[in-house]
Amino acid sequence: MATSERVLLVEDDEAFRSVMAGYLMREGYDVREAASGQQGQERWQTWQPHLLVVDWMLPGGSGLDLVRTVRAAGDRVPIIMVTARNEEPDIVVALEMGADDYLVKPVSLRQLVARMRAVARRTDLPHLPAADALRCGPLELDEAAHVVREDGVTLDLTLTEFRLLAALMRHPDRAFTRLQLLQAATGDYFEEYERTVDSHISHVRRKLAHPEVIQTLHGVGYKLVPPA
């Protein structure tokens, strides 16, 4: 599959990095590699990749440090973490820091490419048709411009957070299960990551001046409730 997408691999295991790079290049991606957190940061700044695949444990700064740096700079480039750290708190922290997906080693390279394509789909917002701005109380979401405002103030949301909020705003007062929201956010249906929706919703709420508009439905999921 020919593609012009630039993918930066930040991984200190040379053998694994080489295998990943070879596989992605055969899939048509333009790939560059970095062996440390510092090198990854330098190549992100100079090369401006379309997607980052980042290990957590790296010399010269962790992968999580790199995620923080990228997000602090306002760059919404999709980031997939591929790491041996498999505890739920680690996954939650990575997602809350701004990672868009999280894979635990050993990882299937076919699955990695599937996740990359899913991230690319939500980057392009292909299955959210162009529409006028969505409005719900103090919230306004412009799908075409990929901008969310609350009381006129622009919110800094990750791609996943934007997709979740868009799904909720398109159907106010509708109850969504976590799996439905996960599918809306990723375009895919990964049941094992169902609970990560809680982390993303929590992150969105912390960015809202009116977090109460997103209500938790215990045993079900979430819904957006316009203020009275």
C-alpha positions as CSV (number, residue, x, y, z in Angstrom):
1,M,0.0,0.0,0.0
2,A,1.6,3.2,-1.1
3,T,1.5,6.0,1.4
4,S,3.3,9.3,2.0
5,E,2.9,9.0,5.8
6,R,6.0,9.7,7.7
7,V,6.4,7.4,10.8
8,L,9.0,8.0,13.5
9,L,10.0,4.9,15.5
10,V,11.5,5.6,18.9
11,E,12.8,2.4,20.2
12,D,16.2,1.5,21.9
13,D,16.1,-2.3,21.0
14,E,17.9,-2.2,17.7
15,A,16.8,-5.6,16.5
16,F,13.1,-5.0,17.2
17,R,13.3,-1.4,15.8
18,S,14.9,-2.8,12.6
19,V,12.2,-5.4,12.2
20,M,9.4,-2.8,12.8
21,A,11.0,-0.4,10.3
22,G,11.4,-3.1,7.6
23,Y,7.8,-4.2,8.0
24,L,6.4,-0.6,7.9
25,M,8.5,0.3,4.9
26,R,7.2,-2.8,3.1
27,E,3.7,-1.5,3.9
28,G,4.6,1.7,2.1
29,Y,5.4,4.0,5.0
30,D,8.3,6.5,5.1
31,V,10.1,5.5,8.2
32,R,12.9,7.1,10.3
33,E,14.3,5.7,13.5
34,A,15.5,7.0,16.9
35,A,17.3,5.0,19.6
36,S,16.7,7.4,22.6
37,G,14.3,9.9,23.9
38,Q,16.5,12.8,23.1
39,Q,17.1,11.6,19.5
40,G,13.4,11.0,19.2
41,Q,12.6,14.6,20.2
42,E,15.2,16.0,17.8
43,R,13.8,14.0,14.9
44,W,10.2,14.9,15.8
45,Q,11.2,18.6,15.7
46,T,13.1,18.5,12.5
47,W,11.2,15.9,10.4
48,Q,7.6,16.6,11.5
49,P,6.3,13.0,11.2
50,H,2.7,12.2,10.7
51,L,2.7,9.5,13.4
52,L,5.0,8.4,16.3
53,V,5.5,4.9,17.6
54,V,7.3,5.2,20.9
55,D,8.7,2.8,23.5
56,W,8.3,3.8,27.2
57,M,11.7,2.8,28.6
58,L,14.4,4.7,26.7
59,P,17.8,6.2,27.4
60,G,18.0,9.9,27.2
61,G,14.5,10.5,28.5
62,S,11.5,8.2,28.6
63,G,8.9,7.7,26.0
64,L,6.4,9.3,28.3
65,D,8.6,12.4,28.5
66,L,8.5,12.6,24.7
67,V,4.7,12.4,24.7
68,R,4.6,15.2,27.3
69,T,6.9,17.4,25.2
70,V,5.0,16.8,22.0
71,R,1.7,17.6,23.6
72,A,3.0,20.6,25.5
73,A,4.1,22.0,22.1
74,G,0.5,21.8,20.9
75,D,1.3,19.1,18.4
76,R,-1.6,16.7,18.0
77,V,0.3,14.2,15.9
78,P,-1.0,10.7,16.7
79,I,1.2,8.7,19.1
80,I,1.1,5.0,19.7
81,M,3.1,3.6,22.6
82,V,4.6,0.1,22.2
83,T,6.1,-1.1,25.4
84,A,6.6,-4.0,27.8
85,R,4.8,-2.2,30.6
86,N,1.5,-3.9,30.8
87,E,-0.1,-2.7,34.1
88,E,-3.4,-0.8,33.9
89,P,-2.0,2.3,35.7
90,D,0.7,2.6,33.1
91,I,-1.8,2.4,30.3
92,V,-4.0,5.0,32.0
93,V,-1.1,7.4,32.6
94,A,0.2,7.1,29.0
95,L,-3.3,7.8,27.6
96,E,-3.9,10.7,30.0
97,M,-0.5,12.2,29.0
98,G,-1.7,12.3,25.4
99,A,-0.9,8.9,23.8
100,D,-3.6,7.9,21.3
101,D,-3.1,4.1,21.6
102,Y,-1.1,1.6,23.6
103,L,0.2,-1.8,22.6
104,V,2.0,-4.2,24.9
105,K,5.1,-6.2,23.8
106,P,5.4,-8.7,22.3
107,V,3.2,-7.1,19.6
108,S,1.9,-8.4,16.3
109,L,3.2,-6.1,13.5
110,R,0.0,-6.7,11.6
111,Q,-1.9,-5.4,14.7
112,L,0.4,-2.4,14.9
113,V,-0.3,-1.5,11.3
114,A,-4.1,-1.9,11.9
115,R,-3.8,0.4,14.9
116,M,-1.8,2.9,12.8
117,R,-4.5,2.9,10.1
118,A,-7.2,3.3,12.8
119,V,-5.3,6.4,14.1
120,A,-5.0,7.7,10.6
121,R,-8.7,7.3,10.0
122,R,-9.6,9.3,13.1
123,T,-7.0,12.0,12.2
124,D,-8.8,12.5,8.9
125,L,-12.2,12.2,10.6
126,P,-13.5,10.3,7.5
127,H,-16.8,9.0,9.0
128,L,-17.8,12.3,10.6
129,P,-19.6,14.1,7.8
130,A,-19.0,17.8,7.3
131,A,-21.5,19.7,9.2
132,D,-22.2,23.0,10.8
133,A,-20.7,23.5,14.2
134,L,-22.2,21.3,16.9
135,R,-23.5,23.2,19.9
136,C,-24.5,22.0,23.4
137,G,-24.8,24.7,26.0
138,P,-21.4,26.4,26.4
139,L,-19.8,23.9,24.0
140,E,-19.2,24.4,20.3
141,L,-17.5,21.8,18.2
142,D,-16.4,22.6,14.6
143,E,-15.8,19.3,12.8
144,A,-14.3,20.7,9.7
145,A,-11.9,23.0,11.5
146,H,-11.3,20.4,14.3
147,V,-11.8,23.0,17.0
148,V,-13.7,22.8,20.2
149,R,-14.7,26.0,22.2
150,E,-16.3,26.4,25.6
151,D,-17.7,29.8,26.3
152,G,-15.6,31.0,23.4
153,V,-12.4,29.6,24.8
154,T,-10.6,27.1,22.6
155,L,-9.9,23.7,24.3
156,D,-6.7,21.8,23.7
157,L,-8.0,18.2,23.1
158,T,-6.2,15.2,21.7
159,L,-7.6,13.4,18.7
160,T,-9.2,10.7,20.8
161,E,-10.7,13.3,23.1
162,F,-12.1,15.3,20.2
163,R,-13.7,12.2,18.7
164,L,-15.3,11.1,22.0
165,L,-16.7,14.6,22.6
166,A,-17.9,14.8,19.0
167,A,-19.8,11.5,19.4
168,L,-21.5,12.7,22.6
169,M,-22.3,16.2,21.1
170,R,-23.9,14.7,18.0
171,H,-26.4,12.9,20.1
172,P,-27.0,14.8,23.3
173,D,-29.0,13.0,26.0
174,R,-28.2,9.6,24.3
175,A,-26.6,6.9,26.5
176,F,-23.4,5.5,25.0
177,T,-21.7,2.3,26.3
178,R,-17.9,2.5,26.6
179,L,-17.5,0.2,23.6
180,Q,-19.7,2.4,21.5
181,L,-17.6,5.4,22.4
182,L,-14.4,3.5,21.8
183,Q,-15.6,2.6,18.4
184,A,-16.5,6.2,17.7
185,A,-13.1,7.4,18.8
186,T,-11.0,4.8,17.0
187,G,-13.1,3.4,14.2
188,D,-12.4,0.0,15.5
189,Y,-13.7,-2.3,18.2
190,F,-11.0,-3.4,20.7
191,E,-12.9,-4.8,23.7
192,E,-9.8,-5.2,25.7
193,Y,-9.4,-1.4,25.8
194,E,-13.0,-0.7,26.9
195,R,-12.0,0.8,30.2
196,T,-9.5,3.3,28.7
197,V,-12.6,5.3,27.7
198,D,-12.9,6.3,31.4
199,S,-9.4,7.8,31.3
200,H,-10.2,9.8,28.1
201,I,-13.5,11.0,29.5
202,S,-11.8,12.0,32.8
203,H,-9.2,14.0,30.8
204,V,-11.9,15.8,28.8
205,R,-13.7,16.7,32.0
206,R,-10.6,18.2,33.5
207,K,-10.3,20.5,30.5
208,L,-13.9,21.7,30.7
209,A,-15.1,24.6,32.8
210,H,-18.5,22.8,33.0
211,P,-17.5,19.1,33.4
212,E,-21.0,18.2,34.7
213,V,-22.3,18.2,31.1
214,I,-20.8,14.7,30.7
215,Q,-22.7,12.4,33.0
216,T,-21.6,9.0,34.1
217,L,-24.3,6.3,33.8
218,H,-23.2,3.6,36.2
219,G,-23.3,0.2,34.7
220,V,-23.8,1.7,31.2
221,G,-21.4,4.4,30.1
222,Y,-21.8,8.1,29.5
223,K,-24.0,10.8,28.0
224,L,-23.9,14.5,27.3
225,V,-26.6,16.5,29.1
226,P,-27.2,20.1,27.9
227,P,-27.3,22.4,30.9
228,A,-30.8,23.6,31.9
